[in-house]
Amino acid sequence: MTPPTDAGNGEELDVRAIPKPQRHPLIFARFDALAVGESFVLINSHDPKHLRREFERDHPGTYEWTYLPTEERALFRIRIGRRVATDLPRVLVDTHALNSEVDTDAAGAVWRLEPANRQLDANVIRIPAGGRIEAHAGPDLDVLLHVLTGSGKIVTVTDPIPVRPGAVVWLPRRSQRAILAGPDGLTYFSVHQRRPGLGLTIASAEARPGPT
């Protein structure tokens, strides 16, 4: 790896006078503009631990983070550099371990894809025994489901589709569907193109008994 230099779009980025909601977007924009080996020095009035967690969540292995000496107590100087040109492939979750940790009565997203700068949305959804996602028209994008545990049915406008672990289901855009969990519940992984604001409501078996 080429060590970061003082090059980039500016030697220093002082965010002390910038409103808090604007700081992190500005810092990440500066990082995105760096070439490999370039860096900038972030100046802040406190140790930006939350920012560091965001870097580790969104760009693990791609950045350098070095605290620089300073004589002022309320001043932090941190050199942030780019190590590689793009984000790195990485393992995000072990679904086998996740399944063993999830409460069988849990409902909804038990894991989701979190990096902010992404083109996909992905979730692991748990529907408890007898629960359901009510009939609805899907969004204007295709969705893939991979069943991890349990069993259930995908109810379409014609025949229901029984599913079990290993099933990969394609839900074409705007298609009508409901998802019913069997007696052991249903856990599946879903992935689709990112669309902010997409959400589903899961009803319990007690609230809305579904067909068997």
N, C-alpha and C positions, 0 to 999 in steps of 0.2 A: 504494500500500500504506500502511496505517496503521502508523506507527512503534510498536514495542513500548513499553508503559508499565510501571509498577511493579505493575500489577494482577495478579490471578491468585489462586492458592490459597495464596500466601505470598510474602513478599519474598525470602527466602533458603531454600536447601536445602543444608544442610551434611551431606555424606556421609562425612566423615572417620571418624566412629565407627561407621559402618554396615558390616557384613560385605560383602566384595567381591561375592559372588554376588548380593546383594540390591540393589546400587547401580544398575546400569543399568536393571533393571525399574522401580525407584522413580523414576528420572529420566524415563524415557519415560512413565510413568503421569502424572507431573506435567505433562509437555509435552502429553499427550493431553487433559488437563483445561483447558488454556488456551483462551480465546477469542481471536479475531483481534485483534492489537494488544497482547495481554497478554504478560508475561514473568516470569521468576524468575531469581534469581542463584544459580548453582551454586557451592558452596565445596568445594574439594578440595585435597589435599596435593600433587598433581602435575598436570601438564598432561594432561588426559584425551583423548589423541590417538585412542585406540581408540574411545572414545565418539563423537568427532567423525566418524570413519569410518562408524560405525553410523548416525548421523544422515544422513550423505550417501548412504548406501546405501538407507535406508528412507524418508527424507523430503527428498529434494533439492528445493531451491527453496521450501520451506515454512517454514523456520526462520531465525532470526537467531542468530548466534554472535559475541559481542563480549567480548574480554578486557578486564577492568576493572583499573585500577591498584591495586597493593597494595605495602605496604612490607615485608611479610614474604617471605623468600626461598622458603620451603616452603609458600606459600599461593597458590592460584589462585582468582580470582573471575571467573566467566564469566556474562554475561547471555545467557540463552537465551529467545528470543521466538518467537511464532507469527505468520507473515506472512499465511497464507491458511487457510481453514477445513478443507480436505481435501488429501490428497496429490494431486500433479499427474500427468497423463498424461505418459509419457516413453518414448523408445526404449530398450529394454533390451539388444538384441543385433542385429547384422547377420548373418543366417544365411549369406548369400553369402560374407562375409569369414570367418565361422567355418569354413565348409566347406573353404576354401582353407588354413586354418591347422591343421586337425585331421589327425593322423597317420592314414593309411589303415588301420593295424593297431590303432588305438585301439578300445577296447570300453567300453560303458557310457555314463553321462551325461557329455557333453562341455560342457554348459551347463545350468544350472538356475536357476529363479526363486528369488531369495534374500531379498527383503524379509520381515522377521519377521512383520509384521502384514498378512497376506494371506489371501484366501479360496480361492485357486487354487494348485495345484502345476503347474509346467510344466518340461519338460526337453527337451533335444536329445539323442537317444540314437544312438550309433553302434554298429552290429554289423559286425564285419569280414567279409570274404569267406568264405562258407561257414559263418559262425557262426549261432547261434540263441538265442532265448529259449525255453526248454522249455515244453511244454504245461502250462497251469495254468488254474485258474478265476480269473477276474478279481475285483477287489474289488467291494463293494456300491456301486458308483458308475460312471457312464458315463465313457468315455475317448474323446477324439478324437485321432487320429494324422494328421499331414500329412507325407507322404513328401517329403524334400528332395533326396536324391541316391541313386543306386544303384537296386537292384531287389530283389525278394524275394517272399515269399508269407506271407499270414496263413492259417494252417491252422486250420480250424474243425472242428466235429464232423461236418460234411458235406463240402462241396467247398472246396479251398484257393482263396484269393483272390489272384491275382497283383497286385502293386503296383509302381508306378514313380513318378518325380518328378511331383508335382502331385496325386497321389491323396490324398483325405481319407477316412479310414476311421473309422467309428463302431464302437466296441467296447461293446456294451450291458453293463450291470452283471451280474456273475457269469457272463458268457459264457466258454466254454472256448475257448482259443486258444493257438497257438504262433506265433512269428515267425521266419522263416527268411530269411537274407540270400543274395542271389545272388552271382555271381562278382565283382562290383565292390563288394560290401558293401552296406549299407543304412543310411541316416541319416534319422531322422524326428523331428519335433517332436510332443510329446504334451502334452495339457493336461487336467486334471480337477479336480474339487472337492478341496480340501485334505484329506488324510488322513494324519496322522503315522505313520511306520513302514512305508509302502508301499515295497517294493523288489523289483527283478528281478535274476536272475542270468543272465549271458550266457555261453554255452559256446562255445569255439572250435571251428573245423572239425576240428582235430586231435583234440581231446578227445572230441567227440561228432559223428561224421559224420552229417549230416542228409540227408533225401531231396532229390533234385534236381527 
